[in-house]
Amino acid sequence: MGGLLLSRVEWSTLSGEEVESVIAFLINREHPSSIRITPSQGDGGVDILHRNGDGIGGDFVYQVKKFTRRLTAGQKKQIEGSLDRLSTDSRWQELEVASWILVLPLDPTPEEDAWFQELLSKTSFQGTWFGLNYVEQLAAKYPDVIDYYLHGHRDLLSQKMNDLVALFTPNQGVESLNAKESIPRLQSAVRALQRDPFYSYSIQVGDGQPPSIERRDIPNLVFTSGIAPASGKGEWAIVDIIARCAESVNLSPIEFSGHLFAEKDTDKAIDIQNYASFGKPLLNARFAGQLDAPGGFGGNFQDAVVSILPHSNAPDHTELRLGVRSPDGEPIGQVDIDRTSVTQGADGIHAQFREVNGIFDLEITTLFSDKSARTISVPFEQKIALHHSWNSTNGRPITQVEPVFRFLAACSLPNEGVIGSRHIWPNSAQPIEWLTVLGSDKQIADRSRTISRWVRDLRFIQGYTEELITMPNLDDVSQEITAHWNETARLLSGEEVCLPNDGQIIEIPVIGLEEITTDRRIHVEIPLVCRIADRLVDLGSCFLSFDGSAVVDIKSENENQVLSVQLSEPGVTVKKEFS
């Protein structure tokens, strides 16, 4: 019986640096959002950090060791020291460690396993020893990593990269590009590049105007190279380079040197300055200089146009929750946000966040307290920008929209803001001072509070009907309409609503009308209907109470009776009665 024979890695013949580098990147590939910790002042017991490794907020910490033979007393001491540093290093106090994982190309003996379990018993962490069997499984799963680091495929890969780049060189002649002829060559070159352990490559070929780079939502896209006729007409080809894991951009980075330039005092000049200072996204800037990119793409450019966008997958604590509390600590509102990017430049850090429904975006720019060390200390200077897309709420379920406006309306002093992981909320909540800054724009704050009030009424109404209530167009909402919604919500809460004593005559369809006399109080059942946008929402019935003298006319319409009631008498009220 035949089978597949996999060649094992002879770990014992490799240097310690080779062992740790290969195993670390195998773990990065297995957990693409994991990141390596650079030991600038010691790693603090953390070689690889996988935030939210169990999917519910727990952090997984990996410690990689190069040991290939039975552990000596000194090697055990090194492992003990790593675990101890994780518990004591102040840099890791904020971690929610779900598991500490020791990885080395060595399966434990029963005696070593007993020693390891005793070691873990002295900590609050759960832990696992992943040995040779685990490492070999990863090596078999990601042979491109082994080929690249240990089998000399780095040079072969470089040649294949050159073959692909040759198809994209200016010498090819842009106007002579023929998609029909080029596609097979492009596909063949890209297939060869799929052995790249850091990046994957994909091709798009089309005719006419190529897609705009800033509008393409491709997870982990780091670089796009393309050719197209200058006229904008004809065939074009694009190669996208996509990071296989978060560490790819560190181990095989995109680097450029040269100049970005724009006319003085223009918006583009400001954009370039913001990119240099904080790493903010930069679109369609003129560039001259040297560019090194994955796949062999790049080269010398004299007058190119480049766009530099943030990495689309920021793996470190991306799923967050913002909350607002009253001065006495009572929760008022909360929203879920995703961190979409984080960048840094010479002066500080720029982070972008998006509310999960896309109703608003946040930009937070934080200045370094020490530019040379790129560190931040308390107190630190921040700039907050809120970009709302309120009309994007049109047509969305009111239960989805209401919490967002309630939150925005509460973002002002003396309330307090908090932030944390949404998966371990509220235990993860930490106070933040900047959240109340969102309420400093009086125009935005006032409108948020106004919208929040009537949206709250609509959400309350939703609880009394099976019909889906959606957010109306904000441009169509008047004060008269919101007063109607508030009145309906008050009725549904059991409140008695007094109609205005303004002398007008209203017509009311009546259910089960009895004989009316002017000498007694009238109590009649009427339909309760609420108009929302272009729909009438049926909410059952309610009761109108008034003196008989208020009736000025009774008529029949479609087998129903309609009362004409003059609102000139005191005590005309409406109430919803519940059995």
N, C-alpha and C positions, 0 to 999 in steps of 0.2 A: 504494500500500500504506500503510495507516494504522498508527499506532503511538502509544505513550504518550509524551507530551512532558513532561519534567520541567523545571520552572523552576530555573535555577541560582541559587545564592546569590551576590550581588555582594559578595564578601568585602572587596574593596578600598574599598568605601564605608562599611564599618563601623569603629567605633572599635577600638583595640587591645584594650580590655577586653572588648568584645562578641565579638570573634573568639576570644579565649582562653577565655571562659566557655562559648560555644556548643560549640566543639570539645572542650573538656574534658568537658562533659556527654555529648556524643555518644560519647566513648570510655568513659565510665562506663556508658552504656547497652549498649554493645557487650560490655563486660566487667563484669557486674553486681557482682562482688566487689571491683573496683578502688576505691581511695579517693584523694581529693585530699589533697595536703600543704599545710597552711596555712603560708605563709611568715612566721612570727612573727620569725624571725631569718634570713631567707633560706631558700629551699626546698632548698638544698644540691644543686641539680641534679636535683631530683625534683618534678615537677608532679603526676604521677599514679603511684601504686604499685599494681601488680597482683601480689600474692603468688602464688607457684606458678603463674605465668602459662602455663607450658608443661605443667602437670599433673604434673610429677615433681619439684617442689621449686624450680625456678628462678624468680627474681623478675624481672618485666618493669617497667622504668622508662620512663615517658613524659615527655618535655619538650615542652611546647606553646609555639609562638612565633606571633606575630601577623603576621609578614612576608608580604606579598602580592606584592611585586615583587622583581626580581633583587637578590641579597644584596649589601649594601655591606660594606666592610671592617669597619665598626663592628658590623654585625649578625653577621658571622662571628665577631668577637671575643666577642660575647655568647654564641653557641653554644659556642665553645671554653671559655668560663668556666663554663658550666653543666656540661659534661662533666668539667672539672677539679675542680669542687666535689664532684661525685659520688664522685670517687676519693679526695678528701682530707678530706671532712667526717666527723668522728668519729661523727655520728649514724647514718651509713649503713654503718658497718663490718661490721655483722652481716648485711647483705644478701648473698644469693647471686644476683648479677645475671646473668641469662641473656641479656638483651638490653636495650640502651638505644635508645629509639625517639624520633626527632625528628619531630614532627607540626606541619605548617604548611600553609596553603592555597596552596602553591607547589610545582610539580614541578621537580626539579633539571635544569639543563642538564648536558651531559657534563662541562664544566669544574667546575661546582659538585659534581657527584657525585665527581669525582676528588679535589677538596679534602676532601670529607666522608670518603672512604675513607682518605685520608692521616691525617686527624684521628683516626679510629678505630684506626689502626695503632699509635698511641702509647699505647693503653690495652689492658687485658686483656678488654674487653667486646666482644661482638658488637653490631652496631648496624644500624639501618635508618632510612632517610628516607622517611616517609609524607607524600606531598604532596597536591596539589589533588585528584587522582583518588580517593585514599583518603577524603578529607574529604567529597567530593561523594557517594560511595557511602554513607557513614554518614548524610548528610543525607537521601538518598532513602529509606534504610531506616527512619529515625526522623523522619518529617515532623512528628510532634507536638512534638518539640524545637524545630524551626525555626519552626513556627507560634507556639509559646509565646513564644520569645525575640525573633523578628524580624517576625512578621506580625500582631501585636496580638491574638492569641487568648487572652491572659491575662485580659482583661476578659470576653470571651465565656464562657470557662471558668468564671469566677467566677459569672456569671449562671446557668449550668447547675447549678453547685453549690448555689446558693440554691434552685433548683427542686426538687432532690432533698431538701435539708434540710427544705423546707416540708412534705414528706410525713411527716417524723419529729418535727415540733414538737408540744408538748403541746396546742396549740390544736386539733389534729386530733381529739383524744379517743381515748385508748387503747382504751377499751372498744368504740368504734365501728369499730375497724380491721376491714376486710373484706378478707381475703387475695385472694379471687377478683377483687374490683374493683381492688385496689391493685397486684397483680403487673404488669399492663401498664404502669402509670405508673412503677413502680419500675424496670422493665427499660428503659423509654425514657430515664429520667433517667440510669441507669448507663451506657447505651450512649454518651450524650453525654459522660460523664465519662471515657471511655476515651481521650480526647485529652489527658488530663492526663499530662505527660511524666514526672512523679515517681511517680505511684501508679496502680494498677489497682484496680477496685472489683468486688465480687461480692455477690450477694444470696442469702440463705436465707430461706425462708418456711416456717413449720410450725404445728402445733397442739399445745397442751399446754405442757410445760416446755421452755424454750429451752436449748440446750447451754451447759454451763459453759465460760467463756472459758479457764480454765487447763488444760482438758483437750483443747483444740482445737489440733492440731499442723498449723499452716499456715505454710509457709516465708515469711519476710519480712513476716508480719502485723504491722502497727504500731498499728492502731486498729480497734475494733469499736464500732458504734453500733447500738442496737436498741430496739424498742418491744415491750412485752408487757403483758397485763393483770396488775394487781397480785395477782389471785387465783391466778395461775399456770395458769389454765385459759382456753383460747381460742386465737385465732390470734396469732402473733408474726412479726416480720420483723427481720432482721439484715443490716446492710451491713458487709462486711469491707473494710478499706483496706490494700492490700498494696504495699510498696515495690518499685519496679521495679529499683532497684539500691541499693548500700550508701550512696551519696551522697544519695539522696532525703531521708533524715531530716535531713541537714545543710542542704540547700538549701530544703526546705519542712518545717520542723520542727514537732513537736507541742509546744506551750508551754502551761503553766498557771500561774496565780498564785492564791493563796488559802490555805486551811488544811486540813490533814489532822488529824483529831482522834479520840481514843479515851479511854476511862476510864484514869485514872492507875494505874500499876503492873500493867497487864494485858498479856497476850501481844501484843495488837494494838498497844499503845503501844510495845512493844519492836520490833515489826515496822516501825512508822513511823520510829523512830529509826534502825534499820538501813538503811532506804531512804534517809533523809536523809544518813547518814554514808557509805554505800558503794554506794548505788543498788541494793540487794538487792530482789528481786521483792516486790511488795506486793499482797495479795489482799483485796478486799472491805473497803476502808477508807472511812470517811465523809469527804466532801469538800464544802467550800463555797468558791466562788470563780469565776474566769474560766478557761475552757478554749478554746484555739485549736487546731483540728485540720484536717488535709487534707479537701478536699471541702466546706469550709464548715461542717463539724460542730463542735459545741462550743456555747459560750454561757455565760450566767451560771447558776450552780447554787447552791441554798441548802442542800440536804441530800441530796447524791447519794452513790452507792456506786461507787467506782472500783477497778479493779485495774490495777496497773502491772507489766508483765512485761518481761523482757529481750528484745531483738531476737533472733529465732530463728536468724539467720544471721550469725555473727561471722566475717567473711571472712579476717581477718588471722591466718595461721598457725594454722588450726584443727585440722589433721590432725597429731597429735603422737605421740611415742613416749616412754615412761618406761622407764628401765633401772636395774638395780641391779648394781653391781660389787663384787667383793671388795676388801679393802685393797690387794692387789697388782695390781688392775686387771682381773681376770678377770670376764667377764660371768656373772651368776648367773641373772638373769631379766629379762623385759621384757614390757610390754603396750602396746597402742595405745589412745590416748585421743583424743576429740574435744573441742575447746573449744566449748561450747554457747552461752556468753554471756560478756560482759565489760561491767561497768557501773562507774560511779564516782559518788561523792557528795562531800560537803564534807570528809570525813576520809581517804578513800582509795579503793581499787579493789577490786571484788569480781568474781571470775572463777569460772565453773562449768565442770567437765570431766566427761565420762562415758566410762567404759571401753566400747569399741566393742560388747561383748556385753551391756552394761547390767548387769554384775555389781556394779559400784560406781560411785559419784559422788564427785567431789572438789570442795570449796569452798575457795578461797584468798582470804583477805582481807588486803590489803596497805595499811598506813598510809602516807600521805604524810609525807615528812620535812620538807617545806615546804608547808603548806596553802595559803598565798597563791599560790604558784607552781604548786601541784599537781604537785610533782616527788618522785621517789624517789631516794634516794642510799644507798650502801652504808656500813655495814650498815643494813638496813631490817627493820621489824617485820612479821611475817606470822602469821596464824592459819590453821591447816589443819584441815579437818573431812572425815572419811571417812564416807560413808553407804553401807553395804554392803547388797546384796540377795541374800544367798547362796542362799536358797531359790529364787530365780529361775533358778538353774542347773539345777534339776530337769529331766531329760529331754534336756538338751543333750549333744552329742557330747563325750566325755571329752577328746578332743584339743583341743577349743576351750576347755574349762574349766581344764585342768591348768596352762597357763602363767600364768593369772591368780593362782591360789593359790600357785604357786611364787614369783611376784613379791611378793605380799603377805607371804609368810613370810620373805622376804629383806630387807624394809624395816626394818632396825634396825642400829644401830651394832655393829661398826665398818665395815659396808658403806657404800658411797657411792652416791648417787642421781645420775642424769643425765637430761637431757631434750633433745629435738631434733625436727626434722622427720622423720617416718617414711619419707619418700621419698628422703632423702639420708642415711640412717642407715648406719654410725655416725659419718660425718664431721661430722654436725650436732650430735652429742651434746655438751652442756655440763653441767658439774657443778652440782648443786643441793643445798643443805644441808637443805631442809625435807622431803625425801622420807623420811628415816629417822624423822621425827616420827610417821609412820604407825604405827610399831612401839612408840610410847610407851604406848599403851593395852594393858596386859598381857593383858587378857581377849581382845581381838581378835587380838593377836599370837600368843598361845598357840593359839587355835583355828585361826588361819590355818596355823600350822606343823603342827598335828595333821591337818587336812584335806589339806594339801599332801602329806603322807607317803603316805596311802592313795590319793589321787587319782593320784600318781605311779605307784603300783603298777598301778592300772587302766589308765593310759595305756600302760604297758609290756606288759600283757596284750593290749591292743588290737593291738599289732604282731604277734600270733600267731594272729589269727582274722579272718575276713572278716565276722563278725557285728559290727554297730555296737554299741559299748558306750556307754551314756549315763549321765549323772550320776544317781545314786540320790537319793531323798529323804533329806536330812541327818538327819531325825528317826528314820529307820529304820536308821541305821547304828550298829552296836554294836562294841565292842572285839573280840568274838569274830569278827564278820564281817570286820573289817579285818585281823585276824591271818590269816584264811583267804586274803584277797587277797594279803597279803605273802608267805605261803607259796607261793602259786601263782606269783607273780612270780619268786621265788627259784628255783623249779624250772625255769621257762622260761629263766632265765639260765644254767642248767647246774649250779646248786648242789645238793649233796646235803643233804636236809632230814631231820633226826632227829625222829622222832615222840616225843611225851612219854612217859616211863616212869612212867605213873600207874596201872597195873593194869587199866584198862578194856579191854573187849573190843570190837573194831571188826569190822564185816563189810565184806569187800572183794570186789567182782566181779572175776573173773580172766579174762584173755585167754590162751588157749593153756596151760592148767595141765598141768604134768607131774606125774609121780608124786612124792609128798612123803614124805620120810623125816626122822626126827628127828635124824639124825647128820650133816646137812650144811646148808650155807647155802642158803636158798631165794631164788631170783631170779625173780619173776613179773611179767608185764606186766598193767597195770591201766589203765582209762580215766582220763584227766585231765580233770576237769570242774570248772568254777568257777561258783559261784552268785553272780549279780549281780542285785540287786533280786529280781524274781520269775522270772528266767530262768536256765537252765543253759547255760553257754557251753562247747561241746565244743572241747577243746584237744589232741585226739589221745590219746596214751597216755604212761605213764611206767612205771617199774619199782620195785616194792617188794622190799626185801631184808631178810631176817630169818632167824633160826635156826628149823629145823623144829619144835623143841619148842614154839614159840609158837603153833602151830596147835591150836586146841581143837575145831574142827568144820569139816567140808566138806559142803556141800549144793548141790543143783541148783535153780535158779530160772529158768524159761523157757528151758531148754536152755543156760543159763549156769551156771557153778560159782561159788559164793560161799564164801570162806574166812572163818572166825571166828578172828581173831588177837588174842591177849592181849598188851597192851603192858606187860609186866612184865619183859621181857628187855632187856638192853642191846643197842644196835646195830640197832634197827628203823629203817630209813631208806627214803626215797623219792628217786628221781632220774629226771630226764628225760634220755634219751639221744638224741643227734642223730647221724645218719649223715654 
